[in-house]
Amino acid sequence: MTGENYQFSSFVLRVSGAFLVATCLCLSDFAYAGSSNTGQPAGVMAGSTAAAGEIHFYDDGKASALATHRSGLVLEFHNHFSPPPGDSILWYRLGTLDLSSKNVAWSALRLAGMTGYNSSVVISSEGYVILVYSNRAAELGSYLYYRVGKTNPQEGSDQTIRWLTNPMRLDAGFHPSIAINDHDIIVLAYNSGAGDNRIYYEIGNLVKPAGGPVEPPSGFPYQIRLTGKWIHQYDIGMDPAIGMNNRNEVIAVHQASHESALHYRRGLVSGGVIQFGESRLYDDHAESPAIAILDSGLVLEFHTLGDCLASRVDRLSLGNPQEIEWSPPVFEGEFQSPALAISGAYSIVTFDNGDFYAPKIYCTVGEVLD
């Protein structure tokens, strides 16, 4: 596997006193068609500051899922490319943040030992890995499965996931998105699996046996304890994504049913439920969102439109607890299917090139300063 490193222009986004060093994906032989609605050329925001930046190719594949730990440990799952049904095989890499190069030092590619689609993954503060995925490539008749494993966040990437359970069926559902915070609260958003575009959330925690990690099959005490099947329908749409911070603030985003439009809800975990505000449109020309929210109230959002990747860096509104102060999107380049995670002051984003015959996955690292 060869490393393909491209040099790109970069910029610093200024948002209410916060800064995100983000990569503007401008290949030397690529010209943007169109411009951002700030009146600047696409890929540039008014008031931005030039800096150096790079994006790195790291694997062949598609549909990546991404998780990080505050130690700098990074975990990525994806479907490796091969003809169906081989495209359902899940692979993973562990990595560590290299702050000197603003890159991820990835370890060897490893077989996850399961098949699935639309995977989503988190790493808890103790290093527990929770992977959730769909068992079908299409929604109708799909079920969600999960598997629990363990890493040592202090050992870096030269380790493997120690799986503590076999794959376990969770619910009927499709396209899951999972988030966890340092209080070990888990939130999960997903489509119903019935083909009706209903979106549900569940909330709960990871049940761990007393005495520490144990191996399968005695490891079955490890379970995700959630509120239950189809209890909380909160919207209608497709491709839900959810983010949560350590203040229990939640942002849920999704694509409107059969439309290129994105909606969001802002909420708060309280009393075993998410107290969501109303659904609001924030982009009428976008698809496939990814979202993260920091404890400071900074919101990072990536999405695609056709063959283009775009991003936003915004803040929770202080004046209205249901709103986010959205800015215009910044167009990043010809990439698709973003996955987003935060580790301390750094953001990691993975995405693929959208090539059906030769899909490739790329990664970039940004710095977030409050």
N, C-alpha and C positions, 0 to 999 in steps of 0.2 A: 504494500500500500504506500503510495507516494504522498508526501506532504505538499499541498498546494497552498502557498501563502501569498495573498494578494495585498498590495499596499493601497490604502484608501485614504481619502481625506476624512477628517473627523471634526467634531464640533463639541462645544460645551453648551448645554442647554441651561438657561437661567430661569428658574421657576421659584418665585417667592423666596429668594435667598438660598435655594438648593441648587446643586449642580450635578449634572449627569454627563460624564465623558462618554459619548456614544459614537459608534462608527458609522460614517456615511458611506455606503457601499458603492463607490464610484469606480468601476473598472476603467482602465485607461482607454479601452476601445468601446465603452458603453456611454451612450448619450441618453439623458432623460427625455422622455416625451411628456411635456407638460411641466407644470410648476406647482409648488405648494400654494395654498390660498393665503399666504402671508404677503404675496407679491414678490417673494424672493425666488430664485431658481430652486427647483426641487432638490431636497437634501440639505437645504440651508434655512435656518430660522433667523429672523431679525434679531440682532444683538448677539449672535453666536460668535465664539472665539475659536480660531484655528488651532489644531493640535495634530500630532501624529497618531496614526491608528492602523491596525491590521486585523484581518479576518482570516481564520484558519480552517482549511478543510481537514476533517479528521476521520471520516468513514464513508463507505458506500452504504446507502440505506435511505429510510424515509420515516416520517411520523415519529419524531423523537419526543421523549418525555424527560424532564430534567428536575433534579433536586439538589440542594446544597445544604451544608452544615456550617455553622459559624467558625469551625476549625479550618475551613477552606477545602474540606472534602466535597467533591462533586460526583454525582451519580447520574448517568444517562442511559435510558433504554430506548431501543428503536426496533423497527422491523427491517431486517436485512433484505435486500432486494433479491428475489428469485420468482419464477413463475408460480401462480397459485397452484396448490395451497401452500407452497413453501414460503410465500410472503407473510404468513402468519407467525413464523418463528421469531421469537423475541431474543434479542441480544443486549448485552450491557457492557459499559465501561465505567470504571472508577477513575477519578482524576483528582488532581490537587491544583489549586490556584497558584499560578506563578505571577506574583505581583510585579516583579521586575520587568517582565515582558507583557503584562496584562494578557495572559493566555492561560489555558488549562493544560497541564501536563497529564496526558491520558495514559492509562495503563493498557494492557493487552485486551483485545476484544474477547468477551466470554459469552458462552451460550447460557441463557437464563434457565433453560429446562422446562419451558412451557410455550404454548402458542396462544396468540391473542392479537387484538387490534386496539387502537386508540388508548394506549396505556397512559397512566398518570402515576407519579411516584412522589413520595416524601421521605425525608430522613428526620426522625425525632431528635430532640436534644440529647438523648442517651445513645443515639446511633441506630435505633431500630428503623428498618426499611419497610415501608408499606407500599406495595405495588397493586394497583387496581387496573383492570382491563376488561374489554368486551370480548366475548367468545366468537362474535360474528363480525364480518366486514360491513354488513348492512343492519339497520336498526331493527326491523321486524323480526321478532323471535329471539332477540339477543339477550344474553344474561351477563351480569357482571361477576367477575371472579377477583379474589385478592390472595396475596401471599405475603407472609411476614418473614423478614430476615433480620440479621444483625451485622453491623459493622463496628469497628473501633475507630471513631473519628480521629484519634490521635496517631493512627498507624499510617495515614496517607493512602495512596492509591495502590500500594503493593500488597493487596489483600483481595480476598473474594468475599461475596456475600455469604454469610452462614445462614442458610435457610432454616427457619424454625417451624414452618408448617409446609404442608403440601398446598397446591392451589385449592382454594375453598370457594364454593359458590356463595355469593352475597345476596343477589336480588336479580329480578328481571331489570334490565336497563341497558343503556348504550351511551358511548362517548363520556366516560366518567372524568371528573376533575376533582382532585383531592388536595386539601391543604391542612397543615398542622401548625400549631404555635408552641411556644415554650411552656405553656400550661398543659400540654398534651391534649388539647381540644382538637378534634378532627371534624372537618366539614367536608361533605361530599356532594357534588352536584352532578346530575346525569339526566339524559332523556329516558323516557319510560320503557323503551324497548318494544312498544306496541305500535310504533309507526304513526303516532298521533301528535308528535312534537310537544307533548307535555314535558315540562322540566320540573324535577323534584330536587330537594336537598334533604340530607340526613346529617345528624350531628351526634357525636359520641366520643369514644376514647378507645385506646388499645388496652385490652385486658391482658395482664402479664401474670404468670404464676409466681408465687412467693419463692424466694431462694435463687432467683436469677435465671439466665437462659438455660433451656433444656432442648434436647434434640428431638426431631420427629422419630416415631409417631407420638411420643409422650408430649411433644410440643404443641399438641392441639389445644391446650389451655390458652394459647395466644389467639385471640379473636378480636375483630373490630366490633365493639358493642355500639350499635347505632339505634336511632329512634324507630326504625322499622320500615317495612316496605311501603312506598308510595304514600307516606303520611303527609309530607309537606310539599304540595305542588305550589310553586311560586311564580311560574310564568309559562308562556308558550313560545317555542322557538327551537333552534338547533345549536349544536356545538357549544354547550355551556362551558364556562371557565370560572373558577372561583379563587379568590385570594383572601388571606386573613393575616392580621398582625398580632402582636402580643398584647394589644389593648382590646382584643376580641372584636375589632372592627372588620367588617367583611365587605368585599366588593364582588358581585356576581355579574358577569357579562355573557351575552349570547347573541347569536345571529338570528334575525327575524326569520320566520318560516318562509322558505323559498324566496327570500329577498336578500339583496346585498345591503343590509342595514344592521347596525349594531345597537343593542340596548343595554342598559345597566341598571342595577339596583344597589343601593348602599344600605348596609345593615349592621346590626350589633348582636353578638351572641349574649343572650341573657335568659336565665331561667330554663335552660335546656332547649331553647328555640333561637332562631335568627329573626330578630325584629327588623324586617325589611321595609324600606320606603317604597314608593311607587316606581314602576318601570318607566325609564326615560330613554328616549333616543339620543345617542351621542355621535353617531356617524351614519349618514344615509347612503354611503357608498363604500362598504367594507365587508370583510368576511373573516372567519376563523380567528377570533380574538384570543390573546393570552394576557394575563393580568397579574400584577403583584402590588402589594401595599406595604409600606414601611411603617414602623411605629411613629415616625414623625408626621405621618399623614401624606407623604409623597406617594403618588400612584404612577406606576409604570405600565404602559399598555403597548402591545404590538398586535398587528393584524395584517392580513393580506387583502389585496384587491387585484384579481386576475393573477398576473405573474409578478406583482410588485409587493414588497414588504414595506410597511410603514410603522411609525412609532409615535408615542406621545409620552411626555413627562409632565404630570399635573399634580394638583393637590386636592385633598378633601376641602370642601367649602366650610369655613368657620361660621358663616352666617346662616346656612341652611343645612341641617343634618341629613337631608336626603340627597344632596347634590355633590358633584365633583366639578371643579372649575376646569373644564376641558379646554385645551388649546387645539389649533389646527394640527393635523398629522404632518409628520416629516417623512418624506418618501426615502427609503433606504436602498432600493435596488431590486434586481430580479430574483427574489427568493420567496419561499412559501413556508407554511406550516410552522410558525414560530412556537418555541417553548421558552419559558422565562423563569428564572429563580434568582433569589437574593442571598448573598452570604456576607453579613456584616455591612461594609461600605461598598460592596461590589455586586454588580448584576452580571449574570451570565445568560446569554441568549443563544439558542441553537435553532437552526432552520435548514431546509433543504432546497435544492435547485428546481424541484418540480418536474424533473425529467423522468418520464415514465420508463424509459428503457435503460437509463443510467443514472439513477438518483444518487445524489451526494449530499452529505450533511456537513454543515459548517458551524463554527462557534465564534463568538466574540465576547469580550469582557469589557464592562464599563465600570467607572468609579462613581459612587454616589456620595456627595458631601453635603451635610446639612449645615 
